[in-house]
Amino acid sequence: MKSIWENYKTDSAYDELMCSEFQPRQISYRLCQYLNSLNTSDIDKRKMAAELAILEMGISFTVYSDEGNIDRAWPFDIIPRIISSTEWRMIEKGLKQRLTALNCFIADVYDEQAFIKAGKMPAEIINSSKNFRKECIGMKPRHNVWANICGTDLVRDKDGVMYVLEDNLRVPSGVSYMLENRVITKRVFPELLQNIDILPIDDYPSRLQDMLASLAPGHISKPQIVVLTPGIYNSAYFEHAYLAQQMGAQLVEGGDLVVDDDDCVYMRTIEGLEKVDVIYRRIDDDFLDPEVFRKDSALGVPGLMRAWKAGNVSLANAPGAGVADDKVVYAYVPEMIRYYLNEEPILPNVQTYLCDNPEHLEYVLKHLPELVVKPANESGGYGMLVGPHATNKEIAEFREIIQKNPRNYIAQPTLAISTAPTLCKGKLEPRHIDLRPFILQGENTFVTAGGLTRVALKKGSLVVNSSQGGGSKDTWIIDMEHN
């Protein structure tokens, strides 16, 4: 019988399951041994079972293209990614530290700006940030927490160290896919999950509900929580509907809500208007309230900012939280941790060059073929340059783009981000991966046990975003003492 591991070759990147060819890491030994006991037919059947489950469960995402919006089945790889609980405890602590510091920073930005006054960051970075909302100055959200839901992207370099690649603080998505990946894995490998002690993740919806309830104005024992979605054409609509259903919350669009003369938010129901206390909004600031932001927005709720400022409704994440989502601001997070918490960062940043710094800019322009260049406020893998994979023409064009607007670009070394065995046409091949854990912060702070592992399905690609051809894997946090 041919082994599924036949011809599996690890390269210079750190492999999450294999420490060398045919040699599993201790943490993944039982999984690798089990996979080795399966023949090609067994693997194919399990892959088909996963694909059928995805179709049955309606798990999809939307890709925007010139031809229109296309709903696609969620691309899922059945081979899980494994992390030890010992390492995870350290990562979890680092993620809590990071979000706490970021929330201190956002609160400071809309108040005294002490961090800037202390010379820790140039004021121009905030003044020129497209996500800085002057309308939020002086606001104090419940628990003084602005970013209640954060998706932090982590990558492991060839040195085995886990680095923070970016923080997603506006409307981070992907947690529903993390949850559904586990459901699919239980269908595909039921006997395997019975024998390996994997930390559960299915408490996320109840944790999210508890966190949102903790934001309710006053002391309401059972607040009315709604999930505000842009609608069915949004790429993350599956997630909006899924989370609302899991929490037992109402899924609403802008037209379902109204702000009355008393500056309170009400939901239209067949029985009349019903007061809303907490809104988990999945709409960008720009479209949230046409009275304050984009006047042409048909997605938001006129008067919503008035209601929020009056303290009659809580919004998660708070408007203006995206000021810390800027990739230029990212470079200052280690200093924020030292300044606000008087601690050393637990999780390191990737070395970052700020193109509005003349010395950094000179270095970046000289070394474009070696670097990854990203715009400060784009998401989804759009608008970036991966130097080693770019053509001379693309590099020349990007050089001009950066020089026209250096504030909008950062550059980082091209990391040899870690790989994991991925099923490709019936055999296992290494593919690059990242990890997006989700952190909730309200009255308390909670981190998911693992997160969404995204995988670049194209050979050699470093871009893991589903909109750019990426897929995902289940993430197992395993306690070695009990396995």
C-alpha positions as CSV (number, residue, x, y, z in Angstrom):
1,M,0.0,0.0,0.0
2,K,1.3,3.4,-0.9
3,S,1.8,5.8,2.0
4,I,0.0,9.1,1.9
5,W,3.3,10.6,3.1
6,E,5.2,9.2,0.1
7,N,7.3,12.0,-1.5
8,Y,6.2,14.5,1.1
9,K,9.1,16.9,1.3
10,T,9.6,19.6,3.9
11,D,11.4,22.7,2.6
12,S,13.2,25.5,4.4
13,A,10.0,26.7,6.1
14,Y,9.0,25.3,9.6
15,D,6.5,22.5,9.1
16,E,3.8,22.3,11.7
17,L,3.4,18.5,11.7
18,M,6.7,17.2,10.4
19,C,10.2,18.0,11.8
20,S,11.9,16.4,8.8
21,E,10.9,14.1,6.0
22,F,9.0,11.1,7.4
23,Q,9.6,12.3,11.0
24,P,6.5,13.6,12.7
25,R,6.8,16.1,15.5
26,Q,5.9,14.7,19.0
27,I,2.6,16.7,19.1
28,S,1.4,15.3,15.7
29,Y,2.7,11.7,16.0
30,R,-0.7,10.1,16.6
31,L,-2.3,12.0,13.7
32,C,0.5,11.2,11.3
33,Q,0.5,7.6,12.3
34,Y,-3.3,7.4,11.8
35,L,-3.1,9.1,8.4
36,N,-0.4,6.6,7.4
37,S,-2.8,3.7,8.1
38,L,-5.3,5.0,5.5
39,N,-5.1,4.2,1.8
40,T,-5.8,6.6,-1.0
41,S,-9.3,5.3,-1.3
42,D,-10.0,6.0,2.4
43,I,-8.6,9.6,2.1
44,D,-10.7,10.2,-1.0
45,K,-13.9,9.1,0.8
46,R,-13.2,11.4,3.7
47,K,-12.4,14.3,1.4
48,M,-15.8,13.7,-0.4
49,A,-17.5,13.4,3.0
50,A,-16.2,16.9,3.9
51,E,-17.3,18.4,0.6
52,L,-20.8,16.9,1.0
53,A,-21.0,18.3,4.5
54,I,-20.0,21.7,3.3
55,L,-22.8,21.6,0.7
56,E,-25.4,20.2,3.1
57,M,-24.5,22.9,5.7
58,G,-24.5,25.7,3.1
59,I,-21.1,26.9,4.1
60,S,-20.1,29.5,1.5
61,F,-18.3,32.8,1.0
62,T,-18.8,35.4,-1.7
63,V,-16.2,36.5,-4.2
64,Y,-16.7,39.9,-5.9
65,S,-15.7,39.8,-9.5
66,D,-16.3,41.7,-12.8
67,E,-18.9,39.2,-13.6
68,G,-20.8,39.9,-10.4
69,N,-21.0,38.3,-7.0
70,I,-20.3,34.6,-6.9
71,D,-21.1,32.3,-3.9
72,R,-18.6,29.6,-3.6
73,A,-18.5,26.5,-1.3
74,W,-16.0,27.0,1.5
75,P,-12.6,25.5,0.5
76,F,-11.6,23.2,3.4
77,D,-8.6,20.9,3.8
78,I,-9.2,17.8,5.9
79,I,-5.7,17.6,7.4
80,P,-5.8,19.5,10.7
81,R,-3.1,21.8,12.1
82,I,-1.8,21.1,15.6
83,I,-0.4,23.3,18.4
84,S,0.5,22.2,21.9
85,S,-1.5,23.6,24.8
86,T,1.8,24.6,26.4
87,E,2.6,26.9,23.5
88,W,-1.0,28.0,23.3
89,R,-1.1,29.2,26.9
90,M,1.7,31.6,26.1
91,I,0.1,32.8,22.8
92,E,-3.2,33.3,24.6
93,K,-1.6,35.5,27.3
94,G,0.2,37.5,24.5
95,L,-3.1,38.1,22.6
96,K,-4.9,39.3,25.8
97,Q,-2.0,41.6,26.5
98,R,-2.0,43.0,23.0
99,L,-5.7,43.7,22.8
100,T,-5.7,45.3,26.2
101,A,-2.9,47.7,25.1
102,L,-4.7,48.4,21.8
103,N,-7.9,49.3,23.6
104,C,-6.0,51.6,25.9
105,F,-4.5,53.3,22.8
106,I,-7.9,53.8,21.1
107,A,-9.3,55.2,24.3
108,D,-6.3,57.5,24.5
109,V,-6.6,58.6,20.9
110,Y,-10.1,59.9,21.5
111,D,-9.3,61.5,24.8
112,E,-5.9,63.0,25.9
113,Q,-3.6,61.5,23.3
114,A,-1.0,61.0,26.0
115,F,0.9,58.4,23.9
116,I,1.4,61.0,21.2
117,K,2.2,63.8,23.6
118,A,4.8,61.6,25.2
119,G,6.6,61.4,21.8
120,K,5.8,57.7,21.3
121,M,4.1,58.2,17.9
122,P,4.0,61.2,15.5
123,A,0.6,63.0,15.7
124,E,0.5,63.0,11.9
125,I,-0.1,59.2,11.8
126,I,-3.5,59.7,13.6
127,N,-4.3,63.0,11.8
128,S,-3.9,61.3,8.4
129,S,-5.6,58.0,9.3
130,K,-8.7,57.4,7.3
131,N,-10.1,55.4,10.2
132,F,-9.7,58.2,12.8
133,R,-13.3,59.5,13.5
134,K,-13.3,62.9,15.0
135,E,-17.0,62.3,15.8
136,C,-15.9,59.8,18.5
137,I,-13.7,62.3,20.5
138,G,-14.8,62.3,24.1
139,M,-16.8,59.0,23.9
140,K,-16.3,56.4,26.6
141,P,-17.8,53.0,25.6
142,R,-18.8,50.5,28.3
143,H,-15.7,49.2,30.2
144,N,-13.7,51.7,28.1
145,V,-13.3,49.0,25.5
146,W,-13.5,50.0,21.9
147,A,-12.5,46.9,20.0
148,N,-14.7,44.1,21.6
149,I,-14.0,41.5,18.9
150,C,-10.5,41.2,17.4
151,G,-9.0,38.7,14.9
152,T,-5.2,38.8,15.2
153,D,-3.3,37.1,12.4
154,L,-0.3,35.1,13.5
155,V,2.5,33.5,11.4
156,R,5.4,31.2,12.4
157,D,8.7,31.9,10.7
158,K,11.4,29.4,10.0
159,D,12.9,30.1,13.4
160,G,9.8,28.5,15.0
161,V,8.7,31.8,16.6
162,M,5.1,32.9,16.3
163,Y,4.8,36.5,15.1
164,V,1.9,38.9,15.0
165,L,1.3,39.9,11.3
166,E,-1.7,42.2,11.9
167,D,-4.6,43.1,14.1
168,N,-8.1,43.2,12.7
169,L,-10.2,45.5,14.8
170,R,-12.9,46.8,12.5
171,V,-15.2,44.0,11.6
172,P,-13.0,40.8,11.7
173,S,-14.5,37.8,10.0
174,G,-13.8,34.1,9.9
175,V,-14.9,32.7,13.3
176,S,-17.9,30.9,11.9
177,Y,-15.6,29.0,9.5
178,M,-13.4,28.1,12.5
179,L,-16.5,26.6,14.3
180,E,-17.8,24.8,11.2
181,N,-14.3,23.4,10.4
182,R,-14.5,21.5,13.7
183,V,-18.0,20.2,12.9
184,I,-16.8,18.9,9.5
185,T,-13.7,17.3,11.1
186,K,-15.9,15.4,13.6
187,R,-17.8,13.9,10.6
188,V,-14.6,13.1,8.6
189,F,-12.5,11.7,11.5
190,P,-14.9,10.7,14.2
191,E,-12.8,7.8,15.6
192,L,-9.7,10.1,15.7
193,L,-11.3,12.8,17.7
194,Q,-12.5,10.3,20.2
195,N,-9.0,9.2,21.0
196,I,-7.2,12.6,21.1
197,D,-8.0,15.2,23.7
198,I,-8.5,18.4,21.7
199,L,-9.5,21.7,23.5
200,P,-13.1,22.5,22.5
201,I,-14.1,25.7,20.6
202,D,-17.9,25.3,20.5
203,D,-18.4,27.7,23.5
204,Y,-17.6,30.7,21.3
205,P,-21.2,31.8,20.5
206,S,-22.1,31.7,24.2
207,R,-18.9,33.7,25.1
208,L,-19.8,36.2,22.4
209,Q,-23.3,36.5,23.7
210,D,-22.0,37.0,27.3
211,M,-19.5,39.7,26.1
212,L,-22.2,41.6,24.1
213,A,-24.6,41.4,27.1
214,S,-21.9,42.9,29.3
215,L,-22.0,46.0,27.1
216,A,-25.7,46.7,27.6
217,P,-26.5,50.2,28.9
218,G,-27.7,50.3,32.5
219,H,-28.2,47.1,34.3
220,I,-30.5,45.1,31.9
221,S,-30.7,41.5,32.9
222,K,-31.7,40.3,29.4
223,P,-30.7,42.9,26.8
224,Q,-32.0,42.8,23.3
225,I,-28.9,42.0,21.1
226,V,-29.0,42.2,17.3
227,V,-26.5,41.4,14.5
228,L,-26.5,44.2,12.0
229,T,-25.5,42.9,8.5
230,P,-25.1,44.8,5.2
231,G,-27.2,42.0,3.6
232,I,-27.0,38.8,1.6
233,Y,-24.5,40.2,-0.9
234,N,-21.8,40.7,1.7
235,S,-18.9,38.2,1.5
236,A,-19.4,37.3,5.2
237,Y,-23.2,37.1,5.2
238,F,-23.0,33.3,6.0
239,E,-21.1,34.3,9.2
240,H,-23.6,37.0,10.2
241,A,-26.5,34.7,9.9
242,Y,-24.7,31.8,11.6
243,L,-23.6,33.8,14.6
244,A,-27.1,35.4,15.0
245,Q,-28.7,32.0,14.9
246,Q,-26.1,30.5,17.4
247,M,-26.6,33.3,19.9
248,G,-30.4,33.4,19.5
249,A,-30.1,37.0,18.4
250,Q,-32.0,38.8,15.6
251,L,-30.3,39.3,12.3
252,V,-31.2,42.7,11.0
253,E,-30.4,45.1,8.2
254,G,-30.3,48.9,8.4
255,G,-33.9,49.2,7.2
256,D,-35.1,47.0,10.2
257,L,-33.9,49.5,12.7
258,V,-35.1,53.0,13.5
259,V,-33.9,55.7,15.9
260,D,-36.8,57.6,17.5
261,D,-36.9,61.1,18.9
262,D,-35.8,59.8,22.2
263,D,-32.4,58.8,20.7
264,C,-33.1,55.1,21.3
265,V,-32.8,52.3,18.7
266,Y,-35.9,50.2,17.9
267,M,-36.3,47.1,15.8
268,R,-39.3,46.8,13.6
269,T,-41.3,43.6,14.3
270,I,-44.7,42.4,13.3
271,E,-45.9,43.3,16.9
272,G,-44.5,46.9,16.6
273,L,-41.3,48.5,17.7
274,E,-39.0,46.7,20.1
275,K,-36.1,48.5,21.9
276,V,-32.5,47.4,21.0
277,D,-29.7,47.5,23.6
278,V,-26.7,46.1,21.9
279,I,-25.7,46.0,18.2
280,Y,-23.0,43.6,16.9
281,R,-22.4,45.5,13.8
282,R,-20.8,43.9,10.7
283,I,-20.9,47.2,8.7
284,D,-17.9,49.5,8.2
285,D,-18.0,52.9,9.9
286,D,-18.5,54.7,6.6
287,F,-21.9,53.1,6.0
288,L,-23.1,53.0,9.6
289,D,-25.1,56.2,9.8
290,P,-25.8,58.4,6.8
291,E,-26.4,61.4,9.1
292,V,-22.8,61.3,10.2
293,F,-20.7,59.4,7.6
294,R,-21.5,58.6,4.0
295,K,-24.8,60.4,3.1
296,D,-25.5,57.9,0.3
297,S,-25.4,54.8,2.6
298,A,-28.5,52.6,2.4
299,L,-26.9,50.0,4.7
300,G,-26.8,51.9,7.9
301,V,-29.3,53.5,10.4
302,P,-29.9,57.3,10.4
303,G,-29.4,58.6,13.9
304,L,-27.4,55.5,15.1
305,M,-24.4,57.7,16.2
306,R,-26.8,60.0,18.2
307,A,-28.2,57.0,20.0
308,W,-24.7,55.6,20.7
309,K,-23.4,59.0,22.0
310,A,-26.5,59.3,24.2
311,G,-25.6,56.0,25.8
312,N,-28.8,54.4,24.8
313,V,-27.3,51.6,22.7
314,S,-23.9,49.9,22.6
315,L,-22.1,49.1,19.4
316,A,-19.5,46.4,19.0
317,N,-17.0,47.2,17.7
318,A,-17.3,50.8,18.7
319,P,-17.1,53.3,15.8
320,G,-13.6,54.6,15.5
321,A,-11.9,51.4,16.7
322,G,-10.4,51.0,13.2
323,V,-7.9,53.7,14.0
324,A,-5.8,50.9,15.5
325,D,-6.4,48.6,12.5
326,D,-4.0,50.8,10.4
327,K,-0.9,48.8,9.5
328,V,1.2,51.8,10.2
329,V,-0.2,51.9,13.8
330,Y,0.7,48.2,14.0
331,A,4.4,49.1,14.1
332,Y,3.8,50.9,17.4
333,V,2.0,48.2,19.3
334,P,5.1,46.9,21.2
335,E,5.7,50.4,22.5
336,M,1.9,50.7,23.5
337,I,2.3,47.6,25.6
338,R,5.3,49.1,27.4
339,Y,3.7,52.5,27.8
340,Y,0.1,51.5,28.9
341,L,0.8,48.2,30.7
342,N,4.4,48.6,31.8
343,E,5.2,45.1,30.4
344,E,7.3,43.7,27.7
345,P,5.5,42.3,24.6
346,I,4.9,38.5,24.8
347,L,4.3,38.1,21.1
348,P,6.7,39.9,18.7
349,N,5.8,42.0,15.7
350,V,7.3,41.3,12.3
351,Q,10.0,43.8,11.5
352,T,8.2,46.7,9.8
353,Y,9.4,49.6,7.6
354,L,7.2,52.7,7.5
355,C,7.4,54.3,4.1
356,D,6.6,57.8,5.4
357,N,10.0,57.6,7.3
358,P,12.6,58.8,4.8
359,E,15.3,56.3,5.9
360,H,12.8,53.4,5.8
361,L,11.5,54.6,2.4
362,E,15.0,54.6,0.9
363,Y,15.6,51.1,2.2
364,V,12.3,49.8,0.9
365,L,12.7,51.3,-2.6
366,K,16.2,49.7,-2.9
367,H,15.0,46.2,-1.7
368,L,11.5,45.9,-3.2
369,P,12.2,42.5,-4.8
370,E,12.9,41.1,-1.3
371,L,10.0,42.6,0.6
372,V,6.2,42.3,1.1
373,V,4.6,45.8,0.8
374,K,1.1,46.4,2.1
375,P,-1.3,49.3,2.0
376,A,-2.2,50.6,5.5
377,N,-5.9,50.0,5.4
378,E,-6.8,47.3,2.9
379,S,-7.9,43.8,3.8
380,G,-8.4,40.5,2.1
381,G,-4.9,40.4,0.6
382,Y,-5.7,43.2,-1.9
383,G,-3.3,45.9,-3.1
384,M,-0.1,44.3,-1.8
385,L,3.2,43.4,-3.5
386,V,5.0,40.1,-2.7
387,G,8.5,41.1,-4.0
388,P,10.0,37.7,-4.5
389,H,6.9,36.6,-6.6
390,A,6.5,39.9,-8.5
391,T,7.6,40.7,-12.1
392,N,10.0,43.6,-12.8
393,K,7.0,45.5,-14.3
394,E,5.0,45.1,-11.1
395,I,7.9,46.2,-8.9
396,A,8.4,49.3,-11.1
397,E,4.7,50.2,-10.9
398,F,4.7,49.7,-7.1
399,R,7.8,51.9,-6.7
400,E,5.8,54.8,-8.3
401,I,2.7,54.0,-6.2
402,I,4.7,54.1,-2.9
403,Q,6.4,57.3,-3.8
404,K,3.1,59.1,-4.6
405,N,1.7,58.2,-1.1
406,P,4.3,56.8,1.2
407,R,2.1,57.2,4.3
408,N,-0.2,54.5,3.0
409,Y,2.4,51.8,2.8
410,I,4.5,49.6,5.1
411,A,7.0,46.9,4.1
412,Q,8.1,43.8,5.8
413,P,10.7,41.0,5.2
414,T,9.3,38.1,3.2
415,L,8.9,35.5,5.9
416,A,9.3,31.8,5.2
417,I,5.9,31.3,6.9
418,S,5.3,27.8,8.2
419,T,3.7,25.0,6.2
420,A,1.4,22.1,7.0
421,P,0.6,18.9,5.1
422,T,-2.3,19.7,2.7
423,L,-4.2,17.2,0.5
424,C,-3.5,18.1,-3.1
425,K,-4.8,15.7,-5.8
426,G,-4.7,12.7,-3.5
427,K,-1.3,13.3,-2.0
428,L,0.1,15.4,0.8
429,E,2.1,18.5,-0.1
430,P,3.3,21.4,2.2
431,R,1.3,24.6,1.9
432,H,1.9,27.9,3.7
433,I,-0.5,28.7,6.5
434,D,-1.4,31.5,9.0
435,L,-3.6,31.5,12.1
436,R,-6.4,33.9,13.1
437,P,-7.4,33.5,16.7
438,F,-10.4,35.5,18.0
439,I,-10.3,37.6,21.1
440,L,-13.3,39.0,22.9
441,Q,-13.0,41.9,25.4
442,G,-15.9,43.4,27.4
443,E,-16.1,43.0,31.1
444,N,-13.7,40.1,30.7
445,T,-11.3,38.8,28.1
446,F,-11.6,35.5,26.2
447,V,-9.4,33.9,23.5
448,T,-10.6,31.0,21.3
449,A,-8.7,27.7,21.8
450,G,-6.8,28.0,18.5
451,G,-8.5,29.9,15.6
452,L,-9.0,29.8,11.9
453,T,-6.0,28.3,10.2
454,R,-5.9,29.7,6.6
455,V,-3.9,27.9,3.9
456,A,-2.5,29.0,0.6
457,L,-3.8,26.3,-1.7
458,K,-1.6,27.4,-4.6
459,K,1.9,25.8,-4.5
460,G,4.5,28.3,-3.2
461,S,1.9,31.1,-2.6
462,L,2.1,33.1,0.7
463,V,-1.4,34.6,0.2
464,V,-3.9,32.7,2.4
465,N,-7.1,34.8,1.9
466,S,-10.1,32.9,0.6
467,S,-10.8,35.8,-1.8
468,Q,-7.3,35.2,-3.3
469,G,-7.7,31.4,-3.6
470,G,-6.9,30.3,-0.1
471,G,-8.7,27.7,2.0
472,S,-8.7,26.6,5.7
473,K,-8.0,23.8,8.2
474,D,-9.3,22.8,11.6
475,T,-6.9,23.9,14.3
476,W,-6.3,21.5,17.2
477,I,-4.9,22.6,20.6
478,I,-3.7,19.4,22.2
479,D,-2.7,18.8,25.8
480,M,0.3,16.5,25.6
481,E,-0.1,15.3,29.2
482,H,-3.4,13.7,28.3
483,N,-2.5,12.3,24.9
